[in-house]
Amino acid sequence: MSGEPGARRRRLRELLVDTAPLRQSPAFAKLWTGTSIAQIGAQVTIVAVGLHVYELTHSTFAVSLVALWALGPMILAGFVGGALADVFDRRLVALVTAVAAWLSIGTMTVIAFLGVEATWPYYALAAINAASATIMGATRGAIIPRLLPTQLLPAAAALSGITMGAAITVGPAVAGVLVASVGVPWTYLLDAVLFTGAFLGILSLPRMRPDGERRSAGLGSVLESLRFLKRAPNVRATFVWDLIAMTLGTPRVVFPAAGALVLGGGPVTVGALTAAFAIGSLLSGLFSGPLGGVRRQGRAVTLAIAVFGACTALFGAVLLVTGLTDAPRDADTPLIPAIVLAGLALAGTGAADNVSAVFRTTILQAAAPDDVRGRMQGLFYVVVAGGPRVGDLIAGALATLLALWAPALIGGILILGIMLILLRTARGFQRYDAHAPTP
């Protein structure tokens, strides 16, 4: 009997996220800590910029232009930044782009305190910040496999998932409170202060030149990476699978209308639905211990995205069924049972998406050779930035042409069906072995 509590504690430890990367690599621990602090600030600014632009223009379209202005520079930065990370000292690349990102936030803070009301400086500075963050993130992704053994990469990816889940959960809430209480300029200032955490991790790194022969960072380097991708089916599959999920399973554009017309509760419901996804991601990261023991990581990616599709379809089904009822559907009358079900479905999508991201990141970091790893990480950021935005366009079109439930229900069913087909047909990726990673 006395051994039972000890056995339960061991089982709980095995279930919780593996913190071995933090213990075994002080450099990774500092990089992770600094990134965690900086990402909270980044989420604060993302929300603050939107609120600030709306305050200046009273236009939802003007708010959407913040992301549109940033998309092109982010995509370009993904390609160029990855090439830079495969040519120059990665510590130096990360440090220079961190300085650029910090200066963009600092400038935004200054002009906000000065009362500048033209929107274009905020668009431009947000785009510079997004591009810098993309290069810094791609470089960081290429650095981590040099700090840790391959078997700890899933745990490192899970820890990064916790960081992002926490940032998405905490950052927007902090931004809303600060903008309402002390104003936009002070909210920007908080990000400028928190972003200094990024320097903590980067400055502690050793010099880290890429392996292999020296090359240029021009167009030829980018084309070389695309040729590598053509002959690397497992790495390529991580991008294709994610694009399928993100383009078909991104119903976030219907949240405002769902809160106003179907579920009730207005902005509060929209906030709850958005938070549900982040909470699911965070919880799956906290209980990610068993993921480190999975060998068939390609199969795990496929199954995780299938679950993502099923949960997305469930969210659409909640909207469909709720819309067919005669219950009140105004912004002041939230339908609590429907909101809870919708939130649980979105929490499931967040959890499944995080599990998929853990294995996709691990495959990319373990299978791609070091001399091309920066460019693959850059392409990863291009997919992450572009996929959801294409998904927003698809979801908006389906919602306009059919109904609010259509993007999630139809997209989720398509994702689930495609993944079930790929389980049978993409046999090479399903057999990918974490103990013998091959691109």
Secondary structure, 3 states (H helix, E strand, C coil): CCHHHHHHHHHHHHHCCCCHHHHHCHHHHHHHHHHHHHHHHHHHHHHHHHHHHHHHHCCHHHHHHHHHHHHHHHHHHHHHHHHHHCCCCHHHHHHHHHHHHHHHHHHHHHHHHCCCCCCHHHHHHHHHHHHHHHHHHHHHHHHHHHHCCHHHHHHHHHHHHHHHHHHHHHHHHHHHHHHHHCCHHHHHHHHHHHCHHHHHHHHCCCCCCCCCCCCCCCHHHHHHHHHHHHCCHHHHHHHHHHHHHHHHCCCHHHHHHHHHHHCCCHHHHHHHHHHHHHHHHHHHHHCCHHHHHCCCHHHHHHHHHHHHHHHHHHHHHHHHHHHHCCCCCCCCCCCHHHHHHHHHHHHHHHHHHHHHHHHHHHHHHHHCCHHHHHHHHHHHHHHHHHHHHHHHHHHHHHHHHCCCCHHHHHHHHHHHHHHHHHHHHCHHHHCCCCCCCCC
